[in-house]
Amino acid sequence: MNDTKPINQLQELSNTTEFCQALLKTPHYAKMGAEGIFAIVQTAKSLGVDPMQALGGGLYFVKGKVEMSARMMNAIIRSHKHSVTMDGQSNDSICVLHGKRSDTGDMMKASFSMNEAKAAGLVRAGGPWVTCPSDMLFARALSRLARRLFPDCVQNTFVEGELSLDPNIKDATLENEPKQIENTITLEPIPEQPLTMDEVKMLDKELEEMPDYRDRIDNLLTSQNLKVYSELPRKSYEVIMRNIEMRKQKSKVEVNHA
């Protein structure tokens, strides 16, 4: 019995590698890189999550580590029948969440405030902490609650934005690179792919249902001298779409809490 375990693990690793290599042949997944795809797939398996859901926006490979969307983190916790409710005092300055385990009945409260975000240097002009403060606070409060009360559910993952938006966290994938690389390799900038018409239509449709958020995005465009959504940088578009998903998830939590 014990002799077959290493063989099964090697076979599983081989299958995962073949799966990742197949995905790399498509332009969409090729952008993630082999290391990113492999890390996401392996993390998804350890969490009991469908790898394709993880690759479709549930998990992200950032600075050598794996981030999880607040939507997926919330879903995983609830799939284990645990409870997460939002305190009535939550607003654009602080988010307070209450958690309860279904197996032991243990309860805990966790919060994250805008003052903490400012102290950590996360709040920058035009960034999501300015345009979507309640969504960002919810994500960070959920991450804090998950690590304290539901560590078995989220393991070593970070919530979306916890790594990518923190200027104090370095890219772990570059820490072991030799310093000479800067003088020996010249990297040509990769042109950013403009938004497609379908992406612009999707953004417009989503914002129609969130007039308050649309106003924030329109003000952001004006401040950047942009006239239409199609002129948005792709990275900004992706952040906005993730924020929209976070706002949807928060609305569901508030409805359940009510």
N, C-alpha and C positions, 0 to 999 in steps of 0.2 A: 504493500500500500504506500509506504513512504517513498519507495523508489519511483513511483509513477508521478508523484507530485511535481518534482522538478521538470519532468518531461512535459507535463500538462502546462506548466507555467511557460516553458520555452515555446510550446506550440501556440499558446495564447499570445505571447509576445510577437511571434512570427506573423500571426493573423492580423494583429494590430498594425504591424509595420506595413504589411501588404495593403491594408485598408487605407493607411495614411498615404502611401505612395500612389494609390489610385486617385485619391482626392487631389493630390498635388498636380495632377494632369489637367485639372480644370482651372480656368483663370481666377474664379472667385476664391477658391480655397488656397490657390498658390500664393495669394497675398499674405496668408497667415504664416507661411513657411513650414518646413518639415517639423522643426522643433515645437512650434506653436500648436500644430495639429495634433502631434503625438501627445503633448502635455494635456490638451483639452480632452482628447479621447480617453486617455488613461484616468484622468480625474473623474470624468463622467462615469466610467465603469466602477470606480471605487465608491462613487456616490449613489450608484444604482440608477443613473439617469441615461436616457437614450442618447448616444453619442451625437446623432444628427440634430437633436434638439439643443444639445450643448454647443455644437458648431454653428447652429443657426441663431445664436445670440444669447444663449443661456450662460456660456462661459467665454472668457476672453483671456488670451495670453498676453500679459503686460509685465514688462521689466523682469522677465524671467520667472514670473509667478502667475498663478491663475486667479482671475477675478470672476465673480459670479454676479449676474444681474440680480437686483433686489427682487424682481419678479420670481426668478427661479429659486432664490433663497427662501422666500416666503412660501412658495409652493412645496418645496422639499420638507420644510418644517411642518406644514399642514398635512402633508401626505403621511406623516408619522402620527397624525391625530393630535399633535400638540396645538396649543392655542396661543395666538398673538393678538392683542387688542390695543388700540390707541387710546391714550388718556385724553380726556376732554380739554386739558390745558395746552395741548399741542397747538402750535401756530407756526408762523414764519420765522420765529426766533428760537424755538425749541421743539423737539419731538420726544415724547415720553411714551414708551411702550411697556405693556405688561405681558409677561409670558407665563405659561403653565404647562408642565409636562403631563402627558396623558398616562405615562407608565408609573411615575412616582408621586405625582401631584405636586412636585416642587414648583414654587412660584418665584418670580424675580422681576424686578423693574430695571429698565435701562433707558438712558436718555442721551441725546446729543444736542448741543446748543450752537447757535451761530457764533457765540463768543469763543467756543472751542475751535470752531472752524477758522475764525479770524486769527486766533493765537497760533494755529498751526500753519498759517499762510496759505490757506485754501481759497480764500475769497479774493477774486481778481475781477476787475472791470470786464463786463461782457461774458463772464464765465457762468456755468450752471448754478453756482452758489448764489449768484445775483439774479439770474433769470428764473430759476426754479428752486428757491430756498427750501420750501417745505418738502419737496421730493428728495433733495439731497440729505436733509436732516433725517427723513424717514429711513433712507438707505443706511446711513451710518448708525442710527439708533438700532436698527434691525441687526446689523452686523455685530454690534456690541452685545446685544441680547443673545444672539445666536452663539457667540463664542463663550458666553458665560453660562447659558442654560441648555443650549442644544449643540454642543461641540461635536457630538456623534453624527449630527445631521450635515453639518457644513465642513467638518474636518479642517484642513489647512487653507481653505479658500478665503479670499477677501471679497468684500462686496464691491460691486461696480463703482469705479471712481476712487476707491480707497488707495489704489496704487497709481493709476494713470493721472489723476489730478493732484497728486501730492508732490510738490517740487522737492521735498526733502528726501524722497525715496529714490535711490539710484537704480539704474538698470543692472540687475544681477547678471544678465547675459554678457555684459561688457566688463565686469569686474576683473576677469582673469585674462583679458586681452592684453598682449604686449604693447607697451607704450609706442614702440617703433611703427606700429601700424599706421599712425597718423602721417608718417613721412614716407611710407612705402606704397600706400594705396590711395588713388584718387577716385572718389565716388562721384559719378554723374547723377544729378538730381533726377528723380523719377517724376515725370509730369503727372499732375493730379488729374484723375478722370473726372470730367464734369458730370453733374447730376443728369440722369436720364429724365425724359418727360414723364415716365411712369412714377419715378421717385418724387418728382415735383408734384404730380397730381395726388399721390398718396399723402404727402406732407400737407398739402392744401386741404384735403379731405379731413385729415385728423385734426387740424387746427380749427376747422369749421365748428367742431364740437367742443372746442376749448377757447372761447373768445378771449378770456383773460390772458391765457398763455399766448394766443395769437398777437395780442397787443404788445406783449413783451418781446416777442420775436421780431415784430415789425419795427419796434424801437431799436432793437439790436441791429437790424439791417440799415436803418437810417444812420445810426452812429458809425457804421462801417462804410457808409457811402454806397450801399448796395440798393438796387431798385426792385429786384424780383427774387423769388426764392431760388430760381435756377442759378443765380450767381453765388449762392452760398458755397463756401469751401466744403469739400466732402466730409472732412472731420467734424465740422460744425453741424452739418446735416445729421451725421450719425449720432452725435451727442443729443441733438434735439429730439430725434426719434426715440432714443433710449429714455429720455426724460418724459416723453409722452407715454411710453409704456409704464414708467414708474408712477406717473400721475393716475393712470387707469387703475393700477394695482392699489394705490392708496385709496382711491374712491371705493373700491370693492371692500377694503378693510373697514372704511368708515361706515359703509352700509351695513356690514355684518355687525359692527360695534353698536350701531343704532338699534 
